[in-house]
Amino acid sequence: MKVKIHTLFQYLLDTTEAEPEAFVGFSLSQSPKLGDFLADLDPGLSLDWNGGSFRGLPELRDRVIGQAGLDGLCSPDDVLVTAGAAEANYLAFMQLVQKGDEVIVERPGWPQAEVLAEAVGATLRIIDRDESDGWTLPIDAVEAAITPKTRLVFLSNPNNPTGALMGEADLARLARAADRVGAWLIVDEVYAGLEWQGARAPSIAGIYPRGITTGSVSKALGLQGLRTGWMICRDETLIRDAFILRENASEIMNILGEVIAEIALRPERLAPAMEAARTAGRATLAKLDAYVAGQPKLSWTPPQAGLIGLARLAPGIDSDTFARRLLADPYRTFLLPGSAYHRPNHIRLGVGGGQAANLDVGLDRMARLLADW
């Protein structure tokens, strides 16, 4: 198996040393500081491993079930702690999909499954989200694409990167379609809890026995550096198989990450942290929406949830060229081109990062570049 680099990561690799002064499109909430957790940390904590379970700190797995709204539907035994949601997606995919299987993915969407499907020789079936319909996932098209060869359907909800949100009825419909052929359904929930329109959708792990919920503390809580995420699935064999693969890969046992994540997910800390993230995100989204409305060379469907969305550039503006010019002098502003999501006429805008993103400066510089284009 040879994994090829995706366009998204290639752009990040190419620009990692650019040292921008502002960011337009920051994809996670403002990050807390280590000092915010020191009062709850035991200085006598062993940095060996959690000493309780190779599946992850038992208290953390219990918190994961609670924050996902799965109490009574799933148990901590249905959780495997991983090195972020990306590893959770990877472990599930690699234990489920083989050469010749069919994998259904969305576009635009998180590109990880596309990369892995190509690496193992699986057949990709692409379902395009419709921008003219608010980036809605066409459920009819997903149902029509499912065949007896379909092994896995891979989606994100809220969608990464458009912020479109599926509700319970659509998720249940997808589960019924997958169940007809015994297919698995992964739903990446890294932006769950940051809904601007409507309520948080239920997790697929509680809807469908072969449903796999993946998530992390990275995005909504800004704790990306902990590299702590999870998968939730009621299928004992799937969790065991993913655990075995993890033990031959990262063998995570990231005790400090697990302990801090457990603290962050305690109800008395999680509720105010999420409210702060929602308050900041909602205010910045309103500012960003007004900004786009005032730019004749930009248009977009604001995200229904999450911290990022895709904006369409005026005809004739290539997103790669635009992003690289914005990153260079005199603008020194980073954004991700839509080519990373197979949308070369778009750019990714975001409301995360807090003051460190220097968003107002970045938007002003982007307006100057657009005006001069």
C-alpha positions, 0 to 999 in steps of 0.5 A: 500500500502506498499512500499519496499526498492529497492536494490539501496537505501538499498545500500545507506542506508547501506553505508551512514556512511562510510565516503569515501575519493573519489567517482567514479560514482558521478551522478550530476554536481559540486554543486554551493554555496548559495553565488552564488545566494545572489546578486539575492535574495531579503532579504525581501523575505517572507519564507511563500510561493510564494503567486502566485500559489499553482502549483509553482512560476509562473516565475519558471514554465515559465522558466521550459517551456523555458529550455525544449524547449516547448515554443509554445507547452506547457504553464506554466499552464501545469507545476507543481513544485514538490520536485524533479523529484522523486516526480513528477514521484511519483505523476503521477504514483500514480494518474494513476496506479491501481491494475491490470494495466500493467506498462512497464519499462526499465532495466537498468533504474531508479527503482522508477516505479518498486517499486511503481508498486509492491506496488500498485499491478500493473503488470510489463512488463520489457524491457531490454536494450541491452548492445551489442547494446550500451544499445539501447532501443528496440522500437520493444519490447516496442511496442510488450509489449503494450496491452489494459491493459497497463496504463503507460510506464515509461522511462528515456531519457537520460537513467539513468544509461547508458546514452543511448539517444533516438531521436525524431523519437523513441519518436514519435514512442513510443507515437504512440504505447501508443496512440493506447491503451490510455496509458500514457508515462512518460519520466524522463529528469533529465540529459537532456542538457548534451548530448555528442553525438547528440542533446537534444531530444524533450520533450515528453510533446510536442509530445504526449497529454498523455506525461509527462515530469519530470525533476529537477535542481538536476543533470545538475545544481548540485542543488540537495539540493533545492529539486525542480523539475517539471512535464509537461503535457498538460492534465489539469486533470492529472496536477490537480490530481497530484496537489491534491495528492501533497497537501496531501503529501509534500504540497511542496511550497518550496519558497526558492528552487523555487526562487533559481531554477528560478534564476538558469534557467534564460537564462543568467545564465542557458546557461553558467552553462550548458556550464560549466557542459558540458565542465567539463563532456566532459573532465572527460568522456574522462579521464574515457574512457581512464581509462576503456580502460587501465583496462583489467578487465573493459569494457563499452559503454561510455554514449551518454549523462548524467553523469553516465554509466555502466561498465562491470566487468571481469567474476567472480567479483561480483559488490556488493563484489567489491563495499564494498571492495573498500569502506573499508580500505585501498581504502575508495572509493565509487561507486554504484554496478550494482546490484542496476540496476539488473546488478550484473556484472557491476558498475556505473561510473560517471563524476560528482562532480567536485574536491570534488569527488576526482575522480583521487584518486578513480580511482587509488585506484580502479585500485589497487583493480582490479589488486589485484583481 
